[in-house]
Amino acid sequence: MKDEPLENNVVSLFARGWPVRRLSREFGISRGRVKRILSGNSRQRESGVQELEVPVSKPSKLDEYKPYIAQLMEKYANPPITNQRVFELVSERGYQGKLTILRDYLTRVRGKKNAEPILCVETSAGQRGSHDWSDYMIDFTLSGSEKVTFFSFILNYSRRQYIEVVEDKSQGTLLRVLTGAFAYLDGVPREIKSDNQKACVERWELGKPVFNKTYLGFCTHYRFIPLAIHPGKPRENLKVERPFWYLEKSFLNGREFRDKEDLKAQLQAWLTGYNDERIHRTTGRKPIDLYRDELPFLQPLPASLYDTSTIGYRVVSSESAIQWEGYCYMVPKGYLYETCPVRVDGKEITIYSPGCHPLVSYPLAEKGRKERYIGACRPVHKYKLEAGELSARLDAFGEVMQQYAREIKRYNPKTYLHHWQHLLCLKVAYSPDDILRAASRALKYHVYEAHAVENFLKVNAPKQREIDFVFKTHFP
């Protein structure tokens, strides 16, 4: 390193006539260094420009791991893997250096990008929380690629986060996971901000959101004020959008998952073991430490949780069963063709009599279950339609259905028989004209799935044998 007092003494004494050998002996430095000091001073006096020192490259502890780092950056290029995850992986291979060396190297390799300035509004402790969904395609080692939906809730002051893997984005799921988030955080902020999802916001009028009535009832139960971002301005909810980016880069990237259960287990360990304990870039503190400061300002949880169950009405079929999401639940004798209330709370389905007295409860059928009848006292024999018979029955609908069936077989060569049979089953609840109208629309938008046709019918066509009510009914 440059030693200004030493150089001044060497140059001054040399100008008075001291030889190089004496200067070396007097200051305890080599004669070569004395000569370098004198020659550098001479060049500077002649040119008037201070000479720049050329940096000397030295061996680094990271050198032997650079090929492996290059492989990681190539494998996880979109989205790019985080510095922290690279550090964890190279440390497993024996890297003994610090994160700073690795961060500087990755900065040089990646190059810096100019980002747009972001105005982030800070709120006081316990004032606001935010929630949102995000979808990712994940390659499971056992089951292959699958779309997974994550729900995230974050406290804006402490940045402590709750994340859960969910099956859908329905309002019932939203209320259930929000209840879980409040229990996880042991309190409720005074305001909660969301995007304009239909589960929360029905529409905007005169620049203000009109919130869904059921969602407002949930807000009233937990005593928080609902807020929504303005349409087309997603940056208003950056407090939750940015953590999704961090989840993507730090958790999903650079890890492998066997299945959803393994994903959930690793997610829980990451939330409490790393996400809570990291130093947040904006606050400069750990989220778990700031959460301890924020906890006294959160509103207490009510004594009873909000009833997030789904209420519907179903007609008991000739088999003495009601149908819910593709499965038949058996009903005691004496209620054939009666309209019975049904309550589903996510884990259990309860069937009531027309007078709202509970009749029977079953565990809700898991998705993918092969046995269609739940609670049947005798085996139900099924008749499996062959491909030719299915094709002939669909052809009877007309030219539109014939074309749609061909496209389904083209785009779903392994599962087209399932889609064909599902289309035929729609005749139970919908008229052929409505089914054809839905198939024509699916052809127009190139959607080749029977479930898409059914979803269109649920919204736009009346059912013939089934009644659904959108309002909430209270009964025991």
C-alpha positions in Angstrom: 0.0 0.0 0.0 1.1 3.6 -0.6 2.9 5.1 2.4 3.0 8.9 1.9 5.2 9.8 4.9 7.8 7.3 4.0 7.9 8.4 0.3 8.2 12.1 1.5 11.2 11.2 3.7 12.9 9.1 1.0 12.6 11.7 -1.7 13.6 14.6 0.6 16.7 12.9 1.9 17.7 11.7 -1.5 17.5 15.3 -2.7 19.9 16.2 0.1 22.5 13.7 -1.1 21.7 10.5 0.8 22.6 7.4 -1.3 20.1 4.6 -2.0 21.9 2.1 0.3 21.8 4.5 3.3 18.1 5.2 2.7 17.4 1.5 2.6 19.2 0.8 5.8 17.7 3.9 7.6 14.0 3.1 6.8 14.3 -0.7 6.8 13.1 -1.2 3.3 14.7 -2.8 0.2 16.9 -0.9 -2.2 14.4 -1.9 -5.0 11.6 -0.2 -3.2 13.7 2.9 -2.7 14.4 3.0 -6.4 10.8 2.6 -7.3 9.8 5.5 -5.0 12.5 7.7 -6.6 11.6 6.7 -10.2 7.9 7.2 -9.6 8.6 10.7 -8.1 10.7 11.6 -11.1 8.0 10.6 -13.6 5.4 12.5 -11.8 7.5 15.6 -11.6 8.1 15.4 -15.4 4.6 14.6 -16.5 2.5 16.2 -13.8 0.2 13.1 -13.8 0.0 10.7 -11.0 0.8 7.2 -12.2 -2.0 4.6 -11.7 -1.1 1.3 -10.1 -2.0 -1.8 -12.1 -3.9 -4.2 -9.8 -2.1 -7.5 -9.3 -4.4 -10.6 -9.5 -4.0 -13.0 -6.7 -5.2 -16.6 -6.3 -8.7 -16.7 -4.8 -10.4 -19.4 -2.7 -13.2 -19.3 -5.3 -11.1 -20.2 -8.3 -11.6 -23.9 -8.2 -15.4 -23.5 -7.9 -15.9 -21.1 -10.8 -16.6 -23.8 -13.4 -19.4 -25.2 -11.0 -20.7 -21.7 -10.6 -20.9 -21.3 -14.3 -22.9 -24.5 -14.6 -25.4 -23.2 -11.9 -25.8 -19.9 -13.7 -26.5 -21.7 -17.0 -28.9 -24.2 -15.4 -30.8 -21.6 -13.4 -30.7 -18.7 -15.9 -34.4 -17.9 -16.0 -35.0 -16.7 -13.4 -31.4 -16.2 -12.3 -30.3 -18.0 -9.1 -29.5 -15.8 -6.1 -26.1 -15.2 -4.6 -27.2 -16.7 -1.3 -28.3 -20.0 -3.0 -25.0 -20.2 -5.0 -23.1 -19.7 -1.7 -25.0 -22.5 0.0 -24.3 -24.9 -2.9 -20.6 -24.2 -3.2 -20.2 -24.4 0.6 -21.6 -27.9 0.4 -18.7 -28.7 -2.0 -16.1 -27.4 0.5 -15.8 -23.7 -0.3 -14.2 -22.0 2.8 -14.5 -18.3 1.7 -17.0 -15.7 2.6 -20.2 -14.5 0.8 -18.6 -11.2 0.0 -16.0 -12.7 -2.4 -18.7 -14.7 -4.1 -21.0 -11.7 -4.4 -18.3 -9.5 -6.0 -17.4 -12.2 -8.5 -21.1 -12.8 -9.5 -21.6 -9.0 -9.9 -18.7 -8.9 -12.3 -19.9 -11.9 -14.3 -23.5 -10.9 -14.5 -23.1 -7.2 -14.9 -25.2 -4.5 -13.3 -28.6 -3.5 -14.7 -30.2 -0.1 -14.4 -33.4 -0.3 -12.5 -36.3 2.1 -12.3 -36.7 4.0 -9.1 -39.3 2.7 -6.7 -41.2 4.7 -4.1 -42.1 2.4 -1.2 -44.4 3.8 1.5 -43.6 2.7 5.0 -46.4 2.1 7.5 -46.4 2.0 11.3 -46.3 -1.2 13.3 -49.6 -3.2 13.1 -51.1 -0.8 10.6 -51.1 -2.8 7.3 -50.7 -6.2 5.7 -50.9 -7.3 2.1 -51.8 -10.6 0.3 -51.6 -12.0 -3.2 -51.4 -15.2 -5.3 -48.6 -16.3 -7.6 -48.4 -19.3 -10.0 -45.2 -21.3 -10.9 -44.5 -24.3 -13.0 -42.5 -26.7 -10.9 -40.7 -29.8 -12.1 -41.3 -32.5 -9.5 -38.9 -35.4 -9.6 -41.7 -38.0 -9.1 -44.7 -36.6 -11.0 -43.2 -34.2 -13.6 -44.1 -30.6 -14.3 -47.1 -29.1 -12.5 -48.6 -25.7 -11.9 -48.4 -24.7 -8.2 -50.2 -21.7 -6.7 -48.7 -19.9 -3.7 -50.6 -17.6 -1.3 -48.5 -14.9 0.5 -49.5 -12.6 3.3 -46.9 -10.1 4.7 -46.9 -7.6 7.5 -45.7 -4.4 5.9 -43.8 -3.1 8.9 -41.8 -6.1 10.0 -41.8 -7.9 6.6 -42.6 -11.2 8.3 -44.3 -13.4 5.8 -46.8 -16.4 5.7 -46.8 -18.5 2.5 -49.0 -21.5 1.8 -49.4 -23.8 -1.2 -53.1 -23.8 -2.3 -55.2 -25.8 -4.7 -57.2 -22.9 -6.3 -57.9 -19.1 -6.0 -61.5 -19.3 -4.9 -63.0 -17.1 -2.3 -63.4 -20.0 0.1 -59.7 -20.8 -0.2 -58.8 -17.1 0.3 -60.7 -16.8 3.5 -59.3 -20.1 4.8 -55.7 -19.1 4.1 -56.2 -15.6 5.5 -57.5 -17.2 8.7 -54.4 -19.4 8.8 -52.2 -16.4 8.3 -53.8 -14.5 11.2 -53.3 -17.6 13.4 -49.6 -17.9 12.3 -48.9 -14.3 13.0 -51.1 -14.3 16.2 -52.9 -11.1 15.3 -54.6 -9.0 12.6 -53.3 -5.6 11.2 -55.7 -2.7 11.1 -55.7 -2.6 7.2 -55.2 -5.3 4.6 -54.4 -4.5 1.0 -55.2 -6.8 -2.0 -55.2 -6.7 -5.7 -58.5 -6.5 -7.7 -59.3 -10.3 -7.6 -63.0 -11.1 -7.8 -62.9 -12.8 -4.4 -62.3 -9.3 -2.9 -63.4 -6.6 -5.3 -66.5 -6.8 -7.5 -65.9 -3.6 -9.4 -64.7 0.1 -9.2 -67.1 3.0 -9.1 -66.1 6.7 -9.2 -62.5 5.8 -8.4 -63.4 3.6 -5.4 -63.5 -0.2 -5.0 -66.8 -2.0 -4.4 -65.9 -4.9 -2.2 -67.5 -8.3 -2.3 -70.1 -8.7 0.5 -68.8 -12.0 1.8 -65.3 -10.6 1.9 -66.6 -7.6 3.7 -68.3 -9.8 6.3 -64.9 -11.5 6.8 -63.2 -8.1 7.2 -65.9 -7.1 9.8 -65.4 -10.3 11.8 -61.6 -9.7 12.1 -62.0 -5.9 12.3 -59.7 -4.7 9.6 -60.3 -2.2 6.8 -60.0 -3.7 3.3 -57.9 -1.8 0.7 -57.3 -2.5 -3.0 -54.7 -1.3 -5.5 -55.8 0.9 -8.3 -56.3 -1.0 -11.6 -53.1 -1.1 -13.7 -50.9 0.0 -10.9 -49.3 -3.3 -9.4 -46.5 -1.4 -7.8 -48.9 -0.1 -5.1 -48.6 -3.6 -3.6 -44.8 -4.0 -3.8 -44.6 -5.1 -0.2 -46.0 -8.5 -1.3 -44.9 -8.5 -4.9 -41.2 -8.2 -4.0 -41.3 -11.1 -1.6 -42.7 -13.3 -4.4 -39.7 -12.4 -6.4 -37.5 -13.4 -3.4 -39.4 -16.7 -3.0 -38.8 -17.4 -6.7 -35.1 -16.6 -6.6 -34.1 -17.8 -3.1 -36.4 -20.8 -2.5 -37.7 -22.2 -5.8 -34.5 -21.7 -7.8 -31.7 -24.1 -7.1 -33.8 -26.7 -5.2 -35.5 -29.9 -6.3 -38.8 -31.3 -4.9 -40.1 -34.8 -5.1 -43.8 -33.8 -4.9 -46.1 -31.2 -3.3 -45.7 -32.6 0.2 -41.9 -32.3 -0.1 -42.4 -28.8 -1.4 -44.6 -27.8 1.5 -42.1 -29.3 4.0 -39.2 -27.5 2.5 -41.2 -24.3 2.3 -42.0 -24.4 6.0 -38.4 -25.0 6.9 -37.3 -22.1 4.6 -39.8 -19.7 6.1 -38.8 -20.2 9.7 -35.2 -21.1 9.2 -34.1 -18.6 6.7 -36.7 -16.1 5.6 -37.5 -15.0 9.2 -33.8 -14.9 10.1 -32.2 -13.1 7.2 -31.2 -9.4 7.3 -33.8 -7.5 5.2 -32.2 -5.2 2.7 -34.6 -2.3 3.4 -35.0 -2.4 7.1 -31.5 -3.7 7.9 -33.0 -6.0 10.6 -34.3 -9.6 10.8 -38.1 -9.8 10.1 -38.5 -12.0 13.2 -36.9 -9.3 15.4 -39.1 -6.5 13.9 -42.1 -8.8 14.3 -41.5 -9.0 18.0 -41.7 -5.2 18.1 -44.9 -5.2 15.9 -46.8 -8.0 17.7 -48.2 -5.8 20.6 -49.7 -3.4 17.9 -51.6 -6.2 16.1 -55.3 -6.7 16.9 -56.1 -9.8 18.9 -57.8 -12.8 17.3 -61.5 -13.3 18.0 -62.6 -16.1 20.2 -64.3 -17.9 17.3 -62.9 -18.2 13.8 -64.9 -17.0 10.8 -67.0 -19.7 9.2 -65.3 -20.1 5.8 -67.4 -23.2 4.8 -69.1 -23.2 1.4 -72.9 -23.6 1.4 -74.8 -25.1 -1.6 -78.0 -26.9 -2.4 -78.2 -30.3 -4.2 -81.0 -32.5 -5.4 -80.9 -36.1 -4.1 -80.7 -38.4 -7.1 -82.5 -41.7 -7.7 -79.4 -43.4 -6.3 -80.1 -41.6 -3.0 -76.9 -39.5 -3.4 -76.0 -35.9 -4.0 -73.1 -34.9 -6.2 -70.3 -32.5 -5.2 -67.3 -31.8 -7.4 -67.6 -35.0 -9.3 -68.2 -37.4 -6.4 -71.5 -38.9 -5.1 -72.2 -38.8 -1.4 -74.8 -41.2 -0.2 -77.9 -39.8 1.6 -80.1 -41.8 4.1 -83.4 -43.2 2.6 -86.5 -41.0 2.5 -85.1 -38.0 0.7 -85.2 -38.9 -3.0 -85.5 -35.9 -5.3 -85.5 -33.6 -2.2 -83.4 -30.4 -2.3 -80.9 -30.7 0.6 -78.5 -28.0 1.9 -74.8 -29.0 1.9 -72.0 -27.5 3.9 -68.3 -28.0 2.9 -65.5 -26.7 5.2 -62.5 -27.9 3.2 -62.1 -31.2 5.0 -65.6 -32.4 5.6 -68.9 -32.4 3.8 -72.2 -32.4 5.8 -75.6 -33.1 4.2 -78.7 -31.6 5.8 -82.4 -32.3 5.5 -84.7 -29.8 3.8 -85.5 -28.6 7.3 -81.7 -27.9 7.9 -81.2 -30.8 10.3 -77.8 -32.6 9.9 -78.2 -36.1 8.2 -74.7 -37.4 7.6 -71.1 -36.2 7.3 -68.2 -37.6 5.2 -64.6 -36.7 4.8 -64.3 -34.7 1.6 -63.1 -36.8 -1.3 -59.5 -36.2 -2.2 -58.8 -35.1 -5.7 -57.8 -38.0 -7.9 -59.8 -40.6 -5.9 -60.9 -43.4 -8.2 -63.9 -44.5 -6.3 -66.7 -42.1 -7.2 -69.3 -43.1 -4.6 -68.7 -42.2 -0.9 -70.7 -44.0 1.8 -72.1 -46.6 -0.6 -73.2 -49.8 1.3 -72.7 -52.0 -1.8 -70.2 -51.8 -4.7 -71.4 -49.8 -7.6 -70.7 -51.4 -11.0 -69.7 -49.0 -13.7 -70.1 -49.5 -17.4 -67.0 -48.2 -19.3 -67.8 -46.8 -22.7 -65.5 -47.7 -25.6 -63.9 -45.1 -27.9 -66.2 -45.9 -30.7 -69.4 -45.6 -28.7 -68.2 -42.3 -27.2 -67.4 -40.9 -30.6 -70.8 -42.0 -32.0 -72.7 -40.3 -29.1 -70.7 -37.1 -29.5 -71.3 -37.1 -33.3 -75.0 -37.1 -32.6 -74.7 -33.5 -31.2 -73.8 -32.2 -34.6 -70.9 -30.9 -36.7 -69.6 -28.4 -34.0 -69.2 -31.2 -31.4 -67.6 -33.5 -34.0 -65.0 -30.9 -34.8 -64.4 -30.2 -31.1 -64.0 -33.9 -30.3 -61.4 -34.3 -33.0 -59.4 -31.3 -31.7 -59.6 -32.7 -28.1 -58.1 -36.0 -29.4 -55.4 -34.1 -31.3 -54.3 -32.0 -28.3 -54.9 -34.6 -25.6 -53.9 -37.9 -27.2 -53.5 -39.7 -23.8 -56.6 -38.4 -22.0 -59.1 -37.6 -24.8 -61.4 -40.4 -23.8 -61.7 -38.9 -20.3 -62.7 -35.5 -21.9 -65.1 -37.2 -24.3 -66.9 -38.9 -21.5 -67.0 -35.8 -19.4 -68.7 -33.9 -22.3 -71.4 -36.6 -22.4 -71.9 -36.3 -18.6 -72.8 -32.7 -19.1 -76.1 -33.8 -20.6 -77.2 -34.7 -17.0 -77.4 -31.0 -16.0 -77.4 -28.9 -19.2 -79.4 -28.8 -22.4 -77.7 -30.0 -25.7 -78.1 -26.4 -27.2 -76.2 -24.9 -24.2 -73.5 -27.6 -24.5 -73.0 -26.9 -28.2 -72.8 -23.2 -27.5 -70.1 -23.8 -25.0 -68.2 -26.1 -27.3 -68.3 -23.5 -30.1 -66.9 -20.9 -27.8 -64.1 -23.3 -26.7 -63.3 -23.9 -30.4 -63.1 -20.2 -31.1 -60.5 -19.7 -28.3 -58.7 -23.0 -28.8 -59.5 -24.4 -25.4 -59.6 -28.2 -25.7 -60.6 -29.4 -22.2 -64.0 -30.7 -21.1 -63.7 -28.9 -17.8 -63.4 -25.6 -19.6 -66.7 -26.3 -21.3 -68.3 -27.2 -17.9 -67.0 -23.9 -16.3 -68.5 -21.9 -19.1 -71.9 -23.7 -18.6 -71.8 -23.1 -14.8 -71.6 -19.3 -15.5 -73.8 -18.9 -18.5 -76.3 -21.7 -18.6 -79.1 -22.8 -16.2 -78.9 -26.3 -14.7 -81.8 -28.7 -15.3 -81.6 -30.8 -12.2 -79.4 -28.9 -9.8 -79.9 -25.6 -7.9 -77.1 -23.5 -6.5 -77.5 -20.3 -4.3 -74.8 -17.7 -4.2 -75.9 -16.2 -0.8 -74.9 -17.6 2.5 -77.6 -19.4 4.6 -77.3 -20.0 8.3 -78.5 -23.2 9.8 -77.2 -25.6 12.6 
